Amino acid sequence: AARDPVAVLSAIGDLPADQVPATLPAELMALADQQQLQPAQAFELAVRFSSDKTSLFKQLASYVDKAQQISYEAWSTDHTTAMAALKAMHSVPNENWPAGYERYRVSRGQDIDYGEYIDELGNKGSYTLLELGAKIYNHEERGCVRCHGEHGEGREGFPPLAGSPWVTGDPLRAASIAKYGLTGPLEIHGKTFSPEGVMEAMSHLSNGEIAAALTYVRQNWGNYASAVTPKQVAQAKAPTQTTFWHTEALLSQFPLHRDRLLGPLPAPKVQIASWSPPSSGLLIMLIVVTLVMGAILLVTWLGGGPPNTSHNHASPALA
C-alpha cells in the first residue's frame, strides 16, 4: 500500500465479495490510520466488504466524534477524515444502519427528488437534487466550474471548494454567498485568497437551482455535508451595506467558530433581565406606607391653617 496505494485500492475494488478475507475491512481501516491509503477510498471499500456493520460504524463514528469537537475555524485533516467516514456510513441504505447511529445521518442530495427540470435549451428531465447540481455546476458557459475547477480545486484567483469550511459549514452562509455574491479575503487551509473582483451573485438561478448546485459542492471531492434545500436558499441573508457580501461582514453573521461537522452550534442567546412584580406582602406594605404618609401630610396642612400674616416685619432693605 505504501508503494502504490492506487493499485492496491483498484485491485481490492475488483475483488468478488466471496473472495474477500474477513480481516480485510479492519486492515483497510488500519492502513488509512497509518496514512498509507486515502481514508475516503479505504472507508468505502471497508463498508462494502464488511459483514459486521455494527463494529465498523462504531469506528467510523469515532472519527466523526473527534472532528465534532473542533470548530471549522480550526479546520484540520480530522475534518477531512470525518467527512470520509460520514460518506462511507451513508453508502449503507438507511434501513441497514445499526441501531443507535441516527444522529450521524445527514440529508443526501441523491435522496431528494428535485422533480422535472427544463434547461435553457428546452430539454426536459427528472433529476434528484444532486444530479441537477452536477448539471448546473459543470455548465460550460455559466457554471461554477469556470472559476472553481472540475474537482473544486480552485483556479487562479479563485479559492478551492474541496475541503472548504466556507461551503461545508452553515448552509445559510453558503446560500447567502451564492445568492448575493462575495468579495474580500478568504483563508482556506492556511492560505489566504484575495480575489481582485467580486464573486458574482447567482441571480440567474432560482432558489431550487442554487440549492442543487450547493448540494453538489457539499457532497463531492471529499466534502460531505447536508444537502441544501430551496427553503434554506430563500432564507439567505442579504447584506445591508452593499449589494454583495464582504467576508468580514459575512463572518459576523455566520462565524466559523460556531460551525461543527453535524451542523452549526446554536447562536448565543442574549440574556435579558426579566422583571417580576413584587410579592403581595411587599405590595401591601408599600400601600400602607403611602397612605400613612399621605394622612400625615394632610393633617399637618389642615391643623396649621393658612400662614400667619398679622405681624409684618420690615424688610432689611426698608430698615
Phi, psi and chi 1 to 4 in degrees:
 res  aa     phi    psi   chi1   chi2   chi3   chi4
   1 ALA       -  -39.4      -      -      -      -
   2 ALA   -66.1  -32.1      -      -      -      -
   3 ARG   -79.0  -41.2 -173.3  171.1   63.5 -108.8
   4 ASP  -151.1   77.4 -165.7  -16.1      -      -
   5 PRO   -62.0  -33.7   21.2  -32.0      -      -
   6 VAL   -63.7  -42.9  175.2      -      -      -
   7 ALA   -65.4  -39.4      -      -      -      -
   8 VAL   -62.3  -48.8  167.4      -      -      -
   9 LEU   -63.2  -38.8  -71.0  167.8      -      -
  10 SER   -64.4  -44.1  176.9      -      -      -
  11 ALA   -64.9  -44.0      -      -      -      -
  12 ILE   -65.2  -39.3  -67.6  174.2      -      -
  13 GLY   -62.7  -24.5      -      -      -      -
  14 ASP   -89.8   -3.8  -70.8  -22.6      -      -
  15 LEU   -70.2  135.7  -76.5  174.7      -      -
  16 PRO   -65.5  146.5  -17.6   30.5      -      -
  17 ALA   -58.4  -33.4      -      -      -      -
  18 ASP   -78.0   -3.1   59.2   -4.6      -      -
  19 GLN  -108.7    8.1  -66.8 -176.1   21.9      -
  20 VAL   -90.0  125.2  173.3      -      -      -
  21 PRO   -63.1  146.9  -17.4   29.0      -      -
  22 ALA   -62.9  -24.6      -      -      -      -
  23 THR   -84.1   -6.7   57.8      -      -      -
  24 LEU   -59.8  -47.2  179.7   61.8      -      -
  25 PRO   -55.5  -43.8  -28.6   37.3      -      -
  26 ALA   -65.7  -36.3      -      -      -      -
  27 GLU   -68.2  -37.9  -68.9  168.8   -7.9      -
  28 LEU   -63.1  -43.2  -74.7  167.7      -      -
  29 MET   -63.5  -39.1  -59.4  -69.2  -79.4      -
  30 ALA   -66.0  -41.2      -      -      -      -
  31 LEU   -65.8  -34.2  -72.1  169.7      -      -
  32 ALA   -67.4  -41.1      -      -      -      -
  33 ASP   -61.5  -34.2  -78.2  -19.8      -      -
  34 GLN   -83.9    3.2  -62.7  161.2   15.7      -
  35 GLN    62.2   28.1  -61.7 -178.0  -13.1      -
  36 GLN   -93.0  -18.0  -66.0 -172.6   31.7      -
  37 LEU  -131.1  147.7  -67.6  177.9      -      -
  38 GLN   -66.1  129.3  -71.9  -65.9  -38.3      -
  39 PRO   -55.1  -40.9  -26.9   35.2      -      -
  40 ALA   -57.3  -50.1      -      -      -      -
  41 GLN   -71.8  -39.7  -69.8   86.4   -6.1      -
  42 ALA   -64.6  -44.0      -      -      -      -
  43 PHE   -65.2  -40.3  -65.9  170.0      -      -
  44 GLU   -61.5  -44.2  179.5 -173.7  -10.7      -
  45 LEU   -69.8  -36.8  -71.2  173.2      -      -
  46 ALA   -61.3  -42.6      -      -      -      -
  47 VAL   -66.5  -40.6  167.7      -      -      -
  48 ARG   -61.2  -40.2 -174.1 -162.4  -55.3  178.4
  49 PHE   -99.8   -1.4  -66.1  125.5      -      -
  50 SER   -79.9  136.2  173.7      -      -      -
  51 SER   -99.8   -7.4   57.9      -      -      -
  52 ASP  -118.4   80.8 -176.7    4.3      -      -
  53 LYS   -66.9  -28.4  -67.1  -66.8 -170.0  -70.8
  54 THR   -64.0  -48.8  -59.8      -      -      -
  55 SER   -65.2  -40.6  -63.5      -      -      -
  56 LEU   -66.2  -43.6 -172.3   60.7      -      -
  57 PHE   -62.9  -35.5  -95.3   55.7      -      -
  58 LYS   -61.1  -42.7 -177.7  177.9 -179.7  179.7
  59 GLN   -70.7  -42.4 -172.6  169.3   -4.4      -
  60 LEU   -62.7  -40.6  -68.6  170.4      -      -
  61 ALA   -63.9  -29.9      -      -      -      -
  62 SER   -65.0  -33.5   70.0      -      -      -
  63 TYR   -67.5  -40.2  -63.2  117.1      -      -
  64 VAL   -66.3  -43.6 -179.3      -      -      -
  65 ASP   -60.6  -39.1  -67.9  -18.3      -      -
  66 LYS   -63.7  -46.2 -178.1  179.2  180.0 -178.3
  67 ALA   -72.1  -27.1      -      -      -      -
  68 GLN   -62.7  -22.5 -175.3   70.5    3.3      -
  69 GLN   -81.8  -10.3  -50.8  -55.2  -45.2      -
  70 ILE  -107.5  129.0  -50.2  169.8      -      -
  71 SER   -71.1  160.2   75.4      -      -      -
  72 TYR   -69.2  -16.5  -89.7   27.7      -      -
  73 GLU   -66.9  -26.0 -163.9  171.6   41.8      -
  74 ALA  -112.0   48.5      -      -      -      -
  75 TRP   -55.0  137.1 -176.2  -81.5      -      -
  76 SER  -146.8 -179.3   68.8      -      -      -
  77 THR   -64.0  -20.7   54.9      -      -      -
  78 ASP   -61.0  -36.7  -72.2  -30.1      -      -
  79 HIS   -66.8  -42.4  -70.3   95.8      -      -
  80 THR   -62.2  -43.8  -54.5      -      -      -
  81 THR   -64.5  -41.8  -58.6      -      -      -
  82 ALA   -64.9  -38.3      -      -      -      -
  83 MET   -65.6  -37.3  -74.4 -170.4  173.6      -
  84 ALA   -63.6  -37.8      -      -      -      -
  85 ALA   -66.3  -42.8      -      -      -      -
  86 LEU   -62.0  -43.4  -83.6  176.3      -      -
  87 LYS   -63.9  -39.6 -173.2  169.2 -173.9  178.1
  88 ALA   -64.6  -41.4      -      -      -      -
  89 MET   -61.3  -39.0  -65.9  167.7   79.7      -
  90 HIS   -80.6   -2.6  -75.6   80.0      -      -
  91 SER   -78.8  -11.3   67.2      -      -      -
  92 VAL   -91.7  129.5  177.2      -      -      -
  93 PRO   -55.4  144.1  -23.9   33.2      -      -
  94 ASN   -52.9  -38.7  -73.9  -11.1      -      -
  95 GLU   -68.7  -15.0   59.4  -89.7   19.6      -
  96 ASN  -101.7    4.4  -65.3  -22.9      -      -
  97 TRP   -69.3  140.3  -84.5   41.9      -      -
  98 PRO   -64.0  154.5  -16.2   28.4      -      -
  99 ALA   -67.8  146.4      -      -      -      -
 100 GLY    97.1    4.9      -      -      -      -
 101 TYR  -116.6   20.2  -68.8   92.5      -      -
 102 GLU   -60.2  -34.1  -69.8   76.4   12.5      -
 103 ARG   -69.6  -10.3   73.2 -178.2 -174.5   88.5
 104 TYR   -90.9   -1.2  -64.5   92.7      -      -
 105 ARG   -78.5  137.6  -74.4 -164.9  176.0  129.4
 106 VAL  -125.7  157.7  -59.4      -      -      -
 107 SER   -73.4  129.1   56.3      -      -      -
 108 ARG   -99.0  137.4  -54.5 -169.6  -50.8  170.7
 109 GLY   -63.0  -30.5      -      -      -      -
 110 GLN   -77.1   -8.9   63.1  -97.5   42.9      -
 111 ASP   -94.6   -8.9  -65.8  -24.7      -      -
 112 ILE  -103.0  119.1  -58.6  174.2      -      -
 113 ASP   -82.7  114.8 -177.1   20.8      -      -
 114 TYR   -73.8  -33.9 -177.3   87.4      -      -
 115 GLY    99.2 -162.3      -      -      -      -
 116 GLU   -74.0  135.6 -169.7  172.8   83.9      -
 117 TYR  -133.2  134.5  177.4   76.9      -      -
 118 ILE  -114.5  119.7  -57.6  175.3      -      -
 119 ASP   -81.2 -178.4   63.5   21.0      -      -
 120 GLU   -67.7  -14.4   68.5  -86.0   13.7      -
 121 LEU   -94.4    0.5  -61.9  177.2      -      -
 122 GLY    88.5    4.1      -      -      -      -
 123 ASN   -74.0  133.6  -61.2  -43.4      -      -
 124 LYS  -109.7  140.1 -176.0 -174.8  -60.4 -175.8
 125 GLY  -160.0  162.8      -      -      -      -
 126 SER  -109.2  128.3 -176.1      -      -      -
 127 TYR  -132.7  155.4  -61.0   90.1      -      -
 128 THR   -84.3  168.5   65.6      -      -      -
 129 LEU   -60.3  -39.0 -158.3   62.6      -      -
 130 LEU   -70.1  -39.9 -162.9   63.8      -      -
 131 GLU   -65.4  -43.0  -69.8  168.9  -17.6      -
 132 LEU   -66.9  -37.3 -179.6   59.7      -      -
 133 GLY   -59.3  -40.0      -      -      -      -
 134 ALA   -63.0  -40.3      -      -      -      -
 135 LYS   -64.9  -43.5 -176.7  179.0 -179.1   69.6
 136 ILE   -71.9  -44.5  -67.2  170.7      -      -
 137 TYR   -60.5  -42.4 -178.3   92.5      -      -
 138 ASN   -91.7   11.8  -68.5  -62.5      -      -
 139 HIS   -62.1  126.7 -166.9  -77.2      -      -
 140 GLU   -63.1  -35.7  -68.5 -177.8    1.6      -
 141 GLU   -96.3  -33.8  -63.0  177.7    3.5      -
 142 ARG  -126.4    1.9  -56.9  166.7   71.0 -178.4
 143 GLY   -80.8  164.2      -      -      -      -
 144 CYS   -65.1  -22.4  -42.1      -      -      -
 145 VAL   -57.8  -28.5   66.1      -      -      -
 146 ARG   -59.2  -35.8  -61.6  167.7  -58.0  151.5
 147 CYS  -106.3  -31.9  -59.1      -      -      -
 148 HIS  -106.3   -1.6  -62.8  -69.6      -      -
 149 GLY    86.0  158.2      -      -      -      -
 150 GLU   -63.2  -32.3 -176.7  179.5   -3.0      -
 151 HIS  -113.1   22.9  -56.3  -71.3      -      -
 152 GLY    68.0   21.7      -      -      -      -
 153 GLU   -81.6  -11.6   70.3  -83.1   15.7      -
 154 GLY    84.0  157.1      -      -      -      -
 155 ARG  -131.5  174.4  -70.4 -176.2  173.4  168.0
 156 GLU   -49.4  118.1 -173.5   65.7   32.2      -
 157 GLY    84.5   -2.7      -      -      -      -
 158 PHE  -125.3  135.0  -64.3   93.7      -      -
 159 PRO   -74.4  157.6   27.1  -34.3      -      -
 160 PRO   -73.4  155.2   28.2  -34.8      -      -
 161 LEU  -105.8  -21.8  -58.1  179.1      -      -
 162 ALA   -68.7  124.7      -      -      -      -
 163 GLY    67.6   25.8      -      -      -      -
 164 SER   -97.0  123.1  169.3      -      -      -
 165 PRO   -65.4  -20.0   23.6  -32.7      -      -
 166 TRP   -67.2  -30.6  -72.4   78.7      -      -
 167 VAL  -106.3  -21.7  -66.4      -      -      -
 168 THR   -96.2   -5.6   54.9      -      -      -
 169 GLY   -81.9 -142.7      -      -      -      -
 170 ASP   -50.4  120.7 -169.8  -26.5      -      -
 171 PRO   -61.2  -25.1   17.8  -29.6      -      -
 172 LEU   -71.1  -29.4  -72.7 -179.2      -      -
 173 ARG   -67.0  -49.0 -178.8 -161.8  -61.2  110.6
 174 ALA   -59.9  -41.0      -      -      -      -
 175 ALA   -66.5  -38.2      -      -      -      -
 176 SER   -66.8  -37.9  -60.9      -      -      -
 177 ILE   -64.2  -48.9  -67.6  172.4      -      -
 178 ALA   -65.9  -37.5      -      -      -      -
 179 LYS   -79.8  -31.7 -165.6  166.1 -175.6  177.0
 180 TYR  -119.7   -7.4  -63.7  104.6      -      -
 181 GLY    87.5  168.0      -      -      -      -
 182 LEU  -152.0  144.6 -178.3   69.9      -      -
 183 THR  -141.5  163.2 -171.6      -      -      -
 184 GLY   109.0  167.4      -      -      -      -
 185 PRO   -73.5  142.9   26.3  -33.6      -      -
 186 LEU  -125.1  139.1  -63.9   89.4      -      -
 187 GLU  -106.6  121.6 -175.2  174.6  -37.2      -
 188 ILE  -135.4  125.9  -58.3  174.1      -      -
 189 HIS    56.2   36.1  -51.9  -40.7      -      -
 190 GLY    79.4    1.8      -      -      -      -
 191 LYS  -113.4  135.3 -178.3  178.6  179.1 -178.6
 192 THR   -95.5  129.0  -60.6      -      -      -
 193 PHE  -108.3  127.0  -66.4   84.5      -      -
 194 SER  -123.3   79.8  -60.2      -      -      -
 195 PRO   -58.9  137.8  -18.4   30.0      -      -
 196 GLU   -71.4  -33.1  -65.8 -179.2    1.5      -
 197 GLY  -107.1 -148.5      -      -      -      -
 198 VAL  -120.8  136.3  177.2      -      -      -
 199 MET   -68.6  121.5  173.5 -171.4  158.5      -
 200 GLU   -66.3  143.7  -63.1  176.9    0.4      -
 201 ALA   -67.0  143.3      -      -      -      -
 202 MET   -86.7   52.4  -59.8  169.0   72.7      -
 203 SER   -69.9  -15.6   54.2      -      -      -
 204 HIS   -80.6   -6.0   59.8  -72.1      -      -
 205 LEU  -106.7  152.2  -60.5  177.8      -      -
 206 SER   -78.2  168.9   67.8      -      -      -
 207 ASN   -58.0  -39.0  -71.9  -19.2      -      -
 208 GLY   -66.4  -39.6      -      -      -      -
 209 GLU   -68.3  -40.0  -69.0  168.2  -35.8      -
 210 ILE   -63.6  -42.5  -67.8  174.7      -      -
 211 ALA   -59.7  -40.9      -      -      -      -
 212 ALA   -65.3  -45.3      -      -      -      -
 213 ALA   -62.7  -43.0      -      -      -      -
 214 LEU   -65.6  -38.2  -70.5  175.7      -      -
 215 THR   -62.5  -42.1  -63.9      -      -      -
 216 TYR   -60.8  -43.1  177.1   77.3      -      -
 217 VAL   -64.7  -39.4  166.7      -      -      -
 218 ARG   -78.7   -9.2  -72.1  162.5   64.2   88.7
 219 GLN  -129.3   34.2  -62.8 -169.0   -7.8      -
 220 ASN  -142.5  163.9  -89.3  -74.3      -      -
 221 TRP    58.4   35.4  -36.3  -56.0      -      -
 222 GLY    92.7  -13.3      -      -      -      -
 223 ASN   -75.7  142.3  -66.0  -17.3      -      -
 224 TYR  -151.0   96.3 -155.4   76.7      -      -
 225 ALA  -134.2  167.6      -      -      -      -
 226 SER   -59.9  149.9   60.7      -      -      -
 227 ALA   -62.7  151.8      -      -      -      -
 228 VAL  -101.2  133.5  178.4      -      -      -
 229 THR   -98.3  156.8   64.8      -      -      -
 230 PRO   -56.6  -34.1  -26.9   35.5      -      -
 231 LYS   -62.9  -39.7 -178.1  178.3  178.8 -179.4
 232 GLN   -66.4  -37.7  -73.1  172.8  -42.9      -
 233 VAL   -65.0  -38.5  177.0      -      -      -
 234 ALA   -63.6  -26.5      -      -      -      -
 235 GLN   -89.7    3.9  -66.5  170.5  -18.2      -
 236 ALA   -57.2  143.3      -      -      -      -
 237 LYS   -87.4  137.7  -72.9 -166.5  174.6 -177.1
 238 ALA   -93.5  143.7      -      -      -      -
 239 PRO   -67.0  153.5   24.5  -32.1      -      -
 240 THR  -100.6  -27.1   56.0      -      -      -
 241 GLN   -91.4  -34.4  -58.3  -61.2  -37.5      -
 242 THR  -134.3  177.2   56.8      -      -      -
 243 THR   -79.5  -15.2   56.5      -      -      -
 244 PHE  -129.5  162.1   47.3   82.0      -      -
 245 TRP   -79.4  144.3  -82.1  105.8      -      -
 246 HIS  -103.1  144.6 -170.6  -80.5      -      -
 247 THR   -55.2  -40.2   51.2      -      -      -
 248 GLU   -63.8  -43.8 -174.9  176.9  -12.3      -
 249 ALA   -67.7  -37.7      -      -      -      -
 250 LEU   -64.9  -42.1 -172.9   68.6      -      -
 251 LEU   -67.3  -26.5  -74.7  177.8      -      -
 252 SER   -68.3  -28.3   70.0      -      -      -
 253 GLN   -86.2  -38.3  -69.5  -74.1  -32.5      -
 254 PHE  -130.7   74.2  -55.1  101.0      -      -
 255 PRO   -66.5  137.6   21.5  -30.7      -      -
 256 LEU   -64.5  -28.0  -73.4  171.7      -      -
 257 HIS   -68.7  -13.9   65.3   76.5      -      -
 258 ARG   -84.2  -20.5  -82.9 -174.0   47.3 -135.0
 259 ASP   -79.1  138.0  -75.8    8.8      -      -
 260 ARG  -129.3  167.6  -63.1  -66.1 -173.2  -85.8
 261 LEU   -58.1  -40.0 -164.3   67.0      -      -
 262 LEU  -102.0   33.3  -65.8  174.5      -      -
 263 GLY   117.7  154.3      -      -      -      -
 264 PRO   -69.0  149.5   24.9  -32.3      -      -
 265 LEU   -67.9  154.3  -61.1  176.6      -      -
 266 PRO   -59.1  146.1  -19.1   30.2      -      -
 267 ALA   -62.7  144.2      -      -      -      -
 268 PRO   -60.4  139.0   20.4  -30.7      -      -
 269 LYS   -91.1  137.3  -65.5 -178.6  178.9  179.1
 270 VAL   -84.4  122.3  178.1      -      -      -
 271 GLN   -84.1  119.3  -63.7  -65.0  -30.0      -
 272 ILE  -111.9  124.1  -59.1  175.1      -      -
 273 ALA   -61.1  127.0      -      -      -      -
 274 SER   -90.6  145.1   58.9      -      -      -
 275 TRP   -96.2  133.4  178.8   85.2      -      -
 276 SER  -123.9  141.4   57.3      -      -      -
 277 PRO   -64.7  152.5   23.4  -32.0      -      -
 278 PRO   -63.8  157.6   22.6  -32.2      -      -
 279 SER   -64.6  159.9   63.5      -      -      -
 280 SER   -61.4  -36.7   58.7      -      -      -
 281 GLY   -63.0  -45.6      -      -      -      -
 282 LEU   -65.4  -37.9  179.3   59.9      -      -
 283 LEU   -64.9  -41.6 -171.0   60.1      -      -
 284 ILE   -63.2  -41.7  -67.6  171.7      -      -
 285 MET   -62.6  -40.9 -174.6  179.4   71.0      -
 286 LEU   -64.5  -39.1  -71.8  172.2      -      -
 287 ILE   -65.1  -43.7  -66.8  172.1      -      -
 288 VAL   -62.2  -46.2  170.3      -      -      -
 289 VAL   -60.7  -42.5  169.6      -      -      -
 290 THR   -62.6  -43.5  -57.3      -      -      -
 291 LEU   -65.7  -41.3  -69.4  174.7      -      -
 292 VAL   -63.8  -45.4  169.6      -      -      -
 293 MET   -62.7  -40.0  -68.1  -61.6  -64.3      -
 294 GLY   -64.1  -40.2      -      -      -      -
 295 ALA   -64.3  -42.7      -      -      -      -
 296 ILE   -61.4  -45.8  -68.7  172.7      -      -
 297 LEU   -63.2  -38.5  -69.2  172.4      -      -
 298 LEU   -67.0  -44.8 -178.4   61.2      -      -
 299 VAL   -63.6  -41.7  169.5      -      -      -
 300 THR   -61.0  -42.8  -58.1      -      -      -
 301 TRP   -69.2  -42.5 -175.7   79.4      -      -
 302 LEU   -69.8  -39.6  -69.4  175.9      -      -
 303 GLY   -71.9  -29.7      -      -      -      -
 304 GLY   -80.0  -22.2      -      -      -      -
 305 GLY    68.2 -173.6      -      -      -      -
 306 PRO   -74.0  159.7   24.8  -32.2      -      -
 307 PRO   -57.8  142.1  -21.3   31.7      -      -
 308 ASN   -78.5  118.6 -173.2   -3.3      -      -
 309 THR  -120.1   13.9   57.7      -      -      -
 310 SER   -74.9  -22.8   58.5      -      -      -
 311 HIS  -110.2  103.0  -56.8  -72.9      -      -
 312 ASN   -92.9  131.7  -68.0  -38.7      -      -
 313 HIS  -111.7  138.2  -61.1  -78.8      -      -
 314 ALA   -64.9  145.1      -      -      -      -
 315 SER   -75.8  157.1   67.8      -      -      -
 316 PRO   -55.3  -30.7  -26.1   34.4      -      -
 317 ALA   -69.6  -41.1      -      -      -      -
 318 LEU   -73.6  -34.4  -66.3  176.8      -      -
 319 ALA   -60.5      -      -      -      -      -
